[in-house]
């Protein structure tokens, strides 16, 4: 028989095992619970925001075909047209064939589908401009299956934002969030109608912010699944706030590949406010063409780091020209805001009301310089600058080998007409000159910050130039004065 002492030891051992098992089970359960809690639950968000999302489909008027062919022959003709083949001679319409009547009216043809969401409870809807572009009729379907014909209040192609309106009240409007609080890695959700499938929900994380894929917009990049039909739908954070409008995807196949882009909601609201108040968007401009500041350029200018917007050209008579901005300047601040990347400048200027007097800080010849510029308005369609007539090729001179420049002198009359004090005409460009963008008819004004008035002066500058470094060239083409870098042997 087991002694009392052994019994007590066995019981103690069993109790310890049970306690350990309990602790282990509790630990495993807590770990599983913690993991479950870490994963987001989107059900509440769907119930909260889902009714605010609508399906948008559009139609356009299509004129009936005027062909006299019968239906079978028309299909055959369409086959030949689609594949670029010569159409055979078809028999003329017989008694059983019906030619279209003169009073036949254009027919509504489905054009596309997209998504949108309610900005206000009285039926104001935000969507993408490309969803409603070219539409003769816009039909909005709510989650409760009610349908309304919508009126387009305004559309802006540059930002891809549009506002439409339905005649209804008491609708569930969305809450908008603060894009500045949005963090990379944060969970987000999209609701829309991919391929016409209403109220589809997809989720993912914010992959990046400030993506420069548009002229004026710093897009939000996510890995949320977006497909045709999702366009115009909301991007929603975990607080149930709309932080963007789903707009584009990166794809090599036409389908979703893990990279989606959304318009930040603050930018979209700014556009929608103007569309609602004046039916169009007014943007500022100063009349410069810009480029990124590469490490090589920053070092050559003494800037220290690759920041700002490099001015490559200044439009004659533009606000920038009148303010004293010169090609080769690096704009480092606009109204006190730092220009970190070159694309920051058009966004800052574009968001400024035309007529506003703004401060520019440019980096020129090793030091910052303060300028004042009055913002002009971007025209809807700007005429291209008139190209200057090629300078006459009087006594052309081929310049030092390797640079690929053939130049000629300007007459006093030509300088007076062009309103310049110095310069030489480019008669031909090849090799390094052609790679730098120079072409026949350009007028070279400066090289390495030295004004040139003759071909001999150019030759002297090139003879002294260190070919291991880029050559800074200031030239004029038409009404634009431009800046480029010429690299020999590259």
Secondary structure, DSSP 8 states (H G I E B T S, - for coil): ---HHHHHHHHHHHHHHHHHHHHHHHHHHHHHHHHHHHS---HHHHHHHGGGEEEEEEEEEE--------HHHHHHHHHHHHTT----------TT-----TT---EEEEEEEEEEEESSTTSEEEE-HHHHTT-SEEEEE-TTS-EEEEEEEEEETTTTEEEEE-S--S----EE--GGG--TT-EEEEEE-GGG-TTEEEEEEEEEEEEE-SSS-EEEEE-----TT-TT-EEEETTSEEEEEEEEE--SSSS--S-EEEEEHHHHHHHHHHHHHHSS---EE--EEEEE--HHHHHHHT-SSS-SEEEEEEETTSHHHHHT--TT-EEEEETTEE--SHHHHHHHHHTS-TT-EEEEEEEETTEEEEEEEE-EE--SS------------TT-EE-STTT-EEEEE--HHHHHHHT-S--EEEEEE-HHHHHTT--TT-EEEEETTEE--SHHHHHHHHHHS-TTS-EEEEEEETTEEEEEEE-TT-
